[in-house]
Amino acid sequence: MVVLGKRNMVLVAVVAAITIALIVANMALGYRNTMLRQSIGALRSRIQGQEVQLLAEKASDPQATEIEDFLTDWERRQIDVKSISEFTTQLAHEATSAGLQVVRITPDKWSTTGWLSSCPFNLEFRGTFQQLLKFLRHWDYVGKAAVIHGLDIERAAEAGNNLQIRIKFTVYGEKLG
């Protein structure tokens, strides 16, 4: 039989106590983990139930679908101060793609009424009536919330069938901040 010294017995007792403490702590953490997983599973089930309910309500309410589609389209179409240069570049590209010669694209001063911001524009170019029609057919592809207020067409001073075309329109976005 092996006789352990007093010092070794204390060491064995400390190691055993630490081991037991670690096993108990591990079991407590395992139990807590299991409870959290069950709680997460229950939350996922509730969320899925709510999603199904929302989809069912949405399917049964065409107005909700119409409003959601409108808001999604509005998000995509609105313009802000930062996107004016991109917007004017896109307009110029569409006009030149249609064969028009861009003379000027001028934004005016931004104004805000409540939550709605707006910026009037003047667009001027030269070209034929067919080129103008081609450009206007692609106006919606510019993809911004815009309202055309006026379209002035007159013969250009130069010879030929070129026209001087001016379009007044306003683009819209949400007030920042």
Secondary structure, DSSP 8 states (H G I E B T S, - for coil): -----HHHHHHHHHHHHHHHHHHHHHHHHHHHHHHHHHHHHHHHHHHHHHHHHHHHHHHH-HHHHHHHHHHHHHHHH---GGGHHHHHHHHHHHHHHTT-EEEEEEE---EEETTEEEEEEEEEEEE-HHHHHHHHHTGGGG-S-EEEEEEEEEE-SSSSS-EEEEEEEEEEEE---
